[in-house]
Amino acid sequence: MIKHILFLSVLSLLQACGGDGDPEPAAPAAKGLAPGGAVSAKFVANENARTILLAKGEQSMGSAVPTEQADNGAMVRIGTRALTGAQQTLDIAGDAHFALGRWVKGTLTHEKDSVTLQGKDYESYHYIVYNRLAALPLEGQLQCKSVAATTPTGASDSRQKVDSPSGAANVTFDANGAAIEGTMQVRAGSQSASVSLATKIQNPASMGVTGHMFANGPGAVVTLANQGDAVPGLIVGYRAQLPGGDLYLGVARFVCSRK
């Protein structure tokens, strides 16, 4: 059984790095990202390709090299993980700069371990792949909103209706890096929850962490990503805790533009 909770993998990504250049106006938000699976182009990975992978009892962040993507946009290989056999991937979305989805059926292998997914939502593996930034902008402010996200899944087969999540954030750059303020909203059944995205990112290889994300509790991991021009986007992985105590997790991609 796959059993990685990679606290150290995130720390290993933290490398001191500067930035240069002023942000330019953002390109229009990528089209074709409607819920249910729409991909306007296949993900184009470079040496900075990274992934966030979340499942019940697992959280993994690290290199996404190599990647392999099916014609329908679903990722079938991310780094050392591969999905084979009778496969099913839901919530597929992406463009040349990211790809996300939710593995729900197939044989998922990682090195010498494997797990068989049988189509149950609560056993889903949520993934997002992206290219991290080479450098942070030195100044400027961005406004960001979620344009693609997986459907949140809980830790048990509750069968209650789960709405599409939504999120919004602001990013401010200065000599100390990037300061992020924002939230991710989740609704399941009659309950809703908000996850704070408030964190700081000091260099392009680092991730900001909120709450108890690395203790299998509510919280988020946030990082900046290349979205094809001088204005970066946001990548978010999260767990939201409903008032009744249930945890729901997912991943999301935010498009940003200059304020």
PEWOUR-V435145 format. One record per pair of residues at least 24 apart in sequence whose C-alpha atoms are under 10 Angstrom apart, sorted by sequence separation. I is the first residue (numbers start at 1). GAP is how many residues later the second one is. If there is no record, write none. Layout:
((I | GAP) (I | GAP))
This chain:
((43 | 24) (75 | 24) (82 | 24) (83 | 24) (84 | 24) (101 | 24) (102 | 24) (103 | 24) (126 | 24) (144 | 24) (145 | 24) (162 | 24) (163 | 24) (164 | 24) (176 | 24) (177 | 24) (178 | 24) (194 | 24) (195 | 24) (196 | 24) (197 | 24) (198 | 24) (199 | 24) (213 | 24) (217 | 24) (218 | 24) (231 | 24) (232 | 24) (233 | 24) (43 | 25) (44 | 25) (53 | 25) (74 | 25) (75 | 25) (82 | 25) (83 | 25) (84 | 25) (101 | 25) (102 | 25) (126 | 25) (143 | 25) (144 | 25) (145 | 25) (162 | 25) (163 | 25) (176 | 25) (177 | 25) (178 | 25) (193 | 25) (194 | 25) (195 | 25) (196 | 25) (197 | 25) (213 | 25) (231 | 25) (232 | 25) (42 | 26) (43 | 26) (73 | 26) (74 | 26) (75 | 26) (82 | 26) (83 | 26) (100 | 26) (101 | 26) (102 | 26) (126 | 26) (143 | 26) (144 | 26) (161 | 26) (162 | 26) (163 | 26) (176 | 26) (177 | 26) (178 | 26) (212 | 26) (213 | 26) (231 | 26) (232 | 26) (42 | 27) (51 | 27) (73 | 27) (74 | 27) (75 | 27) (76 | 27) (81 | 27) (82 | 27) (83 | 27) (100 | 27) (101 | 27) (126 | 27) (142 | 27) (143 | 27) (144 | 27) (161 | 27) (162 | 27) (167 | 27) (169 | 27) (170 | 27) (171 | 27) (173 | 27) (175 | 27) (176 | 27) (177 | 27) (209 | 27) (211 | 27) (212 | 27) (213 | 27) (218 | 27) (227 | 27) (231 | 27) (42 | 28) (50 | 28) (51 | 28) (73 | 28) (74 | 28) (75 | 28) (81 | 28) (82 | 28) (99 | 28) (100 | 28) (101 | 28) (124 | 28) (125 | 28) (142 | 28) (143 | 28) (160 | 28) (161 | 28) (162 | 28) (166 | 28) (167 | 28) (169 | 28) (170 | 28) (171 | 28) (172 | 28) (173 | 28) (174 | 28) (180 | 28) (207 | 28) (208 | 28) (209 | 28) (210 | 28) (211 | 28) (218 | 28) (225 | 28) (227 | 28) (42 | 29) (49 | 29) (50 | 29) (74 | 29) (80 | 29) (81 | 29) (82 | 29) (88 | 29) (99 | 29) (100 | 29) (124 | 29) (141 | 29) (142 | 29) (143 | 29) (159 | 29) (160 | 29) (161 | 29) (162 | 29) (163 | 29) (165 | 29) (167 | 29) (168 | 29) (169 | 29) (171 | 29) (173 | 29) (179 | 29) (207 | 29) (209 | 29) (218 | 29) (220 | 29) (224 | 29) (225 | 29) (227 | 29) (41 | 30) (42 | 30) (43 | 30) (49 | 30) (69 | 30) (80 | 30) (81 | 30) (87 | 30) (88 | 30) (89 | 30) (98 | 30) (99 | 30) (100 | 30) (121 | 30) (122 | 30) (123 | 30) (124 | 30) (141 | 30) (142 | 30) (158 | 30) (159 | 30) (160 | 30) (162 | 30) (167 | 30) (178 | 30) (217 | 30) (218 | 30) (219 | 30) (220 | 30) (221 | 30) (222 | 30) (224 | 30) (225 | 30) (42 | 31) (77 | 31) (79 | 31) (80 | 31) (83 | 31) (85 | 31) (86 | 31) (87 | 31) (88 | 31) (90 | 31) (98 | 31) (99 | 31) (121 | 31) (122 | 31) (123 | 31) (124 | 31) (140 | 31) (141 | 31) (142 | 31) (158 | 31) (216 | 31) (217 | 31) (218 | 31) (220 | 31) (39 | 32) (41 | 32) (42 | 32) (43 | 32) (76 | 32) (77 | 32) (78 | 32) (81 | 32) (82 | 32) (83 | 32) (84 | 32) (86 | 32) (87 | 32) (97 | 32) (98 | 32) (121 | 32) (122 | 32) (123 | 32) (140 | 32) (141 | 32) (217 | 32) (39 | 33) (40 | 33) (42 | 33) (81 | 33) (83 | 33) (97 | 33) (98 | 33) (120 | 33) (121 | 33) (122 | 33) (123 | 33) (139 | 33) (140 | 33) (141 | 33) (38 | 34) (39 | 34) (83 | 34) (90 | 34) (94 | 34) (96 | 34) (97 | 34) (121 | 34) (122 | 34) (123 | 34) (138 | 34) (139 | 34) (140 | 34) (152 | 34) (154 | 34) (37 | 35) (38 | 35) (39 | 35) (89 | 35) (91 | 35) (92 | 35) (93 | 35) (94 | 35) (95 | 35) (96 | 35) (97 | 35) (121 | 35) (122 | 35) (137 | 35) (138 | 35) (139 | 35) (151 | 35) (152 | 35) (153 | 35) (184 | 35) (37 | 36) (38 | 36) (89 | 36) (90 | 36) (92 | 36) (94 | 36) (120 | 36) (121 | 36) (122 | 36) (137 | 36) (138 | 36) (139 | 36) (152 | 36) (184 | 36) (13 | 37) (37 | 37) (89 | 37) (120 | 37) (121 | 37) (122 | 37) (136 | 37) (137 | 37) (138 | 37) (139 | 37) (141 | 37) (143 | 37) (145 | 37) (183 | 37) (121 | 38) (136 | 38) (137 | 38) (138 | 38) (139 | 38) (140 | 38) (141 | 38) (142 | 38) (143 | 38) (144 | 38) (145 | 38) (146 | 38) (136 | 39) (138 | 39) (139 | 39) (141 | 39) (143 | 39) (145 | 39) (197 | 39) (137 | 40) (138 | 40) (197 | 40) (136 | 41) (137 | 41) (197 | 41) (136 | 42) (180 | 42) (196 | 42) (180 | 43) (195 | 43) (195 | 44) (196 | 44) (178 | 45) (194 | 45) (195 | 45) (178 | 46) (193 | 46) (194 | 46) (195 | 46) (51 | 47) (53 | 47) (55 | 47) (101 | 47) (102 | 47) (193 | 47) (194 | 47) (13 | 48) (49 | 48) (50 | 48) (51 | 48) (52 | 48) (54 | 48) (55 | 48) (100 | 48) (101 | 48) (102 | 48) (192 | 48) (193 | 48) (194 | 48) (5 | 49) (13 | 49) (49 | 49) (51 | 49) (53 | 49) (78 | 49) (99 | 49) (100 | 49) (101 | 49) (102 | 49) (192 | 49) (193 | 49) (10 | 50) (11 | 50) (12 | 50) (13 | 50) (78 | 50) (98 | 50) (100 | 50) (101 | 50) (102 | 50) (191 | 50) (192 | 50) (193 | 50) (9 | 51) (10 | 51) (11 | 51) (42 | 51) (43 | 51) (44 | 51) (45 | 51) (46 | 51) (78 | 51) (102 | 51) (191 | 51) (192 | 51) (5 | 52) (6 | 52) (7 | 52) (8 | 52) (9 | 52) (10 | 52) (37 | 52) (41 | 52) (42 | 52) (43 | 52) (44 | 52) (45 | 52) (75 | 52) (184 | 52) (190 | 52) (191 | 52) (192 | 52) (4 | 53) (5 | 53) (6 | 53) (7 | 53) (8 | 53) (9 | 53) (37 | 53) (38 | 53) (39 | 53) (40 | 53) (41 | 53) (42 | 53) (43 | 53) (44 | 53) (45 | 53) (75 | 53) (94 | 53) (171 | 53) (184 | 53) (186 | 53) (187 | 53) (191 | 53) (3 | 54) (4 | 54) (5 | 54) (6 | 54) (7 | 54) (8 | 54) (9 | 54) (36 | 54) (37 | 54) (38 | 54) (39 | 54) (40 | 54) (41 | 54) (42 | 54) (43 | 54) (44 | 54) (75 | 54) (93 | 54) (94 | 54) (180 | 54) (184 | 54) (186 | 54) (188 | 54) (193 | 54) (2 | 55) (3 | 55) (4 | 55) (5 | 55) (6 | 55) (35 | 55) (36 | 55) (37 | 55) (38 | 55) (39 | 55) (40 | 55) (41 | 55) (42 | 55) (43 | 55) (44 | 55) (93 | 55) (94 | 55) (184 | 55) (185 | 55) (186 | 55) (187 | 55) (191 | 55) (193 | 55) (2 | 56) (3 | 56) (4 | 56) (5 | 56) (6 | 56) (35 | 56) (36 | 56) (37 | 56) (38 | 56) (39 | 56) (40 | 56) (41 | 56) (42 | 56) (43 | 56) (92 | 56) (93 | 56) (184 | 56) (186 | 56) (3 | 57) (34 | 57) (35 | 57) (36 | 57) (37 | 57) (38 | 57) (39 | 57) (41 | 57) (42 | 57) (43 | 57) (91 | 57) (92 | 57) (93 | 57) (33 | 58) (34 | 58) (35 | 58) (41 | 58) (91 | 58) (92 | 58) (188 | 58) (33 | 59) (34 | 59) (39 | 59) (91 | 59) (33 | 60) (34 | 60) (39 | 60) (90 | 60) (91 | 60) (188 | 60) (32 | 61) (33 | 61) (39 | 61) (90 | 61) (171 | 61) (187 | 61) (32 | 62) (33 | 62) (67 | 62) (171 | 62) (186 | 62) (31 | 63) (32 | 63) (37 | 63) (171 | 63) (186 | 63) (30 | 64) (31 | 64) (37 | 64) (64 | 64) (65 | 64) (186 | 64) (30 | 65) (36 | 65) (64 | 65) (136 | 65) (169 | 65) (30 | 66) (56 | 66) (57 | 66) (59 | 66) (61 | 66) (63 | 66) (64 | 66) (136 | 66) (137 | 66) (30 | 67) (55 | 67) (56 | 67) (58 | 67) (59 | 67) (60 | 67) (61 | 67) (62 | 67) (63 | 67) (64 | 67) (136 | 67) (137 | 67) (55 | 68) (56 | 68) (61 | 68) (63 | 68) (135 | 68) (136 | 68) (184 | 68) (55 | 69) (56 | 69) (134 | 69) (135 | 69) (136 | 69) (167 | 69) (54 | 70) (55 | 70) (56 | 70) (133 | 70) (134 | 70) (135 | 70) (54 | 71) (55 | 71) (133 | 71) (134 | 71) (53 | 72) (54 | 72) (55 | 72) (132 | 72) (133 | 72) (53 | 73) (54 | 73) (132 | 73) (133 | 73) (52 | 74) (53 | 74) (54 | 74) (132 | 74) (52 | 75) (53 | 75) (51 | 76) (52 | 76) (53 | 76) (51 | 77) (52 | 77) (50 | 78) (51 | 78) (52 | 78) (50 | 79) (51 | 79) (49 | 80) (50 | 80) (51 | 80) (49 | 81) (50 | 81) (51 | 81) (48 | 82) (49 | 82) (50 | 82) (48 | 83) (49 | 83) (45 | 84) (46 | 84) (47 | 84) (48 | 84) (49 | 84) (44 | 85) (45 | 85) (46 | 85) (47 | 85) (48 | 85) (154 | 85) (165 | 85) (167 | 85) (169 | 85) (171 | 85) (43 | 86) (44 | 86) (45 | 86) (46 | 86) (48 | 86) (152 | 86) (153 | 86) (154 | 86) (162 | 86) (165 | 86) (166 | 86) (167 | 86) (168 | 86) (169 | 86) (170 | 86) (171 | 86) (43 | 87) (44 | 87) (146 | 87) (149 | 87) (150 | 87) (152 | 87) (153 | 87) (154 | 87) (165 | 87) (167 | 87) (168 | 87) (169 | 87) (170 | 87) (171 | 87) (172 | 87) (43 | 88) (136 | 88) (144 | 88) (145 | 88) (146 | 88) (149 | 88) (152 | 88) (158 | 88) (166 | 88) (168 | 88) (170 | 88) (171 | 88) (136 | 89) (142 | 89) (144 | 89) (145 | 89) (146 | 89) (170 | 89) (133 | 90) (141 | 90) (142 | 90) (143 | 90) (144 | 90) (146 | 90) (156 | 90) (132 | 91) (133 | 91) (134 | 91) (135 | 91) (140 | 91) (142 | 91) (155 | 91) (156 | 91) (132 | 92) (133 | 92) (134 | 92) (154 | 92) (155 | 92) (156 | 92) (131 | 93) (132 | 93) (133 | 93) (137 | 93) (154 | 93) (155 | 93) (130 | 94) (131 | 94) (132 | 94) (133 | 94) (136 | 94) (137 | 94) (153 | 94) (154 | 94) (155 | 94) (130 | 95) (131 | 95) (132 | 95) (135 | 95) (136 | 95) (137 | 95) (152 | 95) (153 | 95) (154 | 95) (129 | 96) (130 | 96) (131 | 96) (136 | 96) (152 | 96) (153 | 96) (154 | 96) (56 | 97) (130 | 97) (131 | 97) (133 | 97) (135 | 97) (151 | 97) (152 | 97) (153 | 97) (55 | 98) (56 | 98) (57 | 98) (151 | 98) (152 | 98) (55 | 99) (56 | 99) (133 | 99) (150 | 99) (151 | 99) (152 | 99) (55 | 100) (56 | 100) (132 | 100) (133 | 100) (150 | 100) (151 | 100) (132 | 101) (149 | 101) (150 | 101) (151 | 101) (132 | 102) (149 | 102) (150 | 102) (130 | 103) (132 | 103) (148 | 103) (149 | 103) (150 | 103) (130 | 104) (148 | 104) (149 | 104) (130 | 105) (147 | 105) (148 | 105) (149 | 105) (2 | 106) (129 | 106) (146 | 106) (147 | 106) (148 | 106) (1 | 107) (2 | 107) (3 | 107) (128 | 107) (145 | 107) (146 | 107) (147 | 107) (148 | 107) (1 | 108) (2 | 108) (128 | 108) (145 | 108) (146 | 108) (147 | 108) (1 | 109) (2 | 109) (128 | 109) (144 | 109) (145 | 109) (146 | 109) (147 | 109) (2 | 110) (3 | 110) (38 | 110) (127 | 110) (144 | 110) (145 | 110) (146 | 110) (1 | 111) (2 | 111) (3 | 111) (37 | 111) (126 | 111) (143 | 111) (144 | 111) (145 | 111) (1 | 112) (2 | 112) (35 | 112) (36 | 112) (37 | 112) (143 | 112) (144 | 112) (145 | 112) (1 | 113) (2 | 113) (23 | 113) (34 | 113) (35 | 113) (36 | 113) (37 | 113) (142 | 113) (143 | 113) (144 | 113) (1 | 114) (19 | 114) (20 | 114) (21 | 114) (22 | 114) (23 | 114) (33 | 114) (34 | 114) (35 | 114) (36 | 114) (142 | 114) (143 | 114) (144 | 114) (1 | 115) (19 | 115) (20 | 115) (21 | 115) (22 | 115) (23 | 115) (32 | 115) (33 | 115) (34 | 115) (35 | 115) (36 | 115) (141 | 115) (142 | 115) (143 | 115) (144 | 115) (18 | 116) (19 | 116) (20 | 116) (21 | 116) (22 | 116) (23 | 116) (24 | 116) (26 | 116) (29 | 116) (31 | 116) (32 | 116) (33 | 116) (35 | 116) (141 | 116) (142 | 116) (143 | 116) (17 | 117) (18 | 117) (19 | 117) (20 | 117) (21 | 117) (22 | 117) (23 | 117) (30 | 117) (141 | 117) (142 | 117) (17 | 118) (18 | 118) (19 | 118) (20 | 118) (21 | 118) (22 | 118) (23 | 118) (29 | 118) (30 | 118) (140 | 118) (141 | 118) (17 | 119) (18 | 119) (19 | 119) (20 | 119) (23 | 119) (140 | 119) (18 | 120) (19 | 120) (128 | 122) (126 | 123) (127 | 123) (128 | 123) (130 | 123) (125 | 124) (126 | 124) (127 | 124) (128 | 124) (129 | 124) (124 | 125) (125 | 125) (126 | 125) (127 | 125) (128 | 125) (122 | 126) (124 | 126) (126 | 126) (98 | 127) (122 | 127) (97 | 128) (98 | 128) (35 | 129) (97 | 129) (98 | 129) (97 | 130) (96 | 131) (97 | 131) (95 | 132) (96 | 132) (97 | 136) (98 | 137) (61 | 146) (102 | 148) (101 | 149) (102 | 149) (101 | 150) (100 | 151) (101 | 151) (100 | 152) (99 | 153) (100 | 153) (59 | 154) (99 | 154) (50 | 155) (59 | 155) (98 | 155) (19 | 156) (58 | 156) (59 | 156) (18 | 157) (48 | 157) (59 | 157) (18 | 158) (19 | 158) (57 | 158) (58 | 158) (18 | 159) (57 | 159) (94 | 159) (17 | 160) (56 | 160) (61 | 160) (93 | 160) (52 | 169) (52 | 170) (52 | 171) (50 | 175) (49 | 176) (61 | 176) (48 | 177) (49 | 177) (48 | 178) (59 | 178) (52 | 183) (54 | 183) (18 | 184) (19 | 184) (51 | 184) (52 | 184) (53 | 184) (54 | 184) (17 | 185) (18 | 185) (19 | 185) (52 | 185) (54 | 185) (16 | 186) (17 | 186) (18 | 186) (14 | 187) (15 | 187) (16 | 187) (17 | 187) (14 | 188) (15 | 188) (16 | 188) (17 | 188) (14 | 189) (15 | 189) (16 | 189) (17 | 189) (13 | 190) (14 | 190) (15 | 190) (16 | 190) (13 | 191) (14 | 191) (15 | 191) (56 | 191) (13 | 192) (14 | 192) (56 | 192) (12 | 193) (13 | 193) (14 | 193) (55 | 193) (56 | 193) (11 | 194) (12 | 194) (13 | 194) (55 | 194) (10 | 195) (11 | 195) (54 | 195) (55 | 195) (10 | 196) (11 | 196) (54 | 196) (10 | 197) (30 | 197) (53 | 197) (54 | 197) (10 | 198) (29 | 198) (53 | 198) (10 | 199) (52 | 199) (27 | 200) (26 | 201) (27 | 201) (26 | 202) (27 | 202) (26 | 203) (27 | 203) (25 | 204) (26 | 204) (27 | 204) (24 | 205) (25 | 205) (26 | 205) (23 | 206) (24 | 206) (25 | 206) (26 | 206) (7 | 207) (23 | 207) (24 | 207) (26 | 207) (6 | 208) (7 | 208) (22 | 208) (23 | 208) (5 | 209) (21 | 209) (22 | 209) (23 | 209) (5 | 210) (5 | 211) (10 | 211) (29 | 225) (30 | 225) (29 | 226) (28 | 227) (29 | 227) (27 | 228) (28 | 228) (29 | 228) (26 | 229) (27 | 229) (28 | 229) (26 | 230) (27 | 230) (25 | 231) (26 | 231) (25 | 232) (26 | 232) (24 | 233) (25 | 233) (23 | 234) (24 | 234) (25 | 234) (23 | 235))
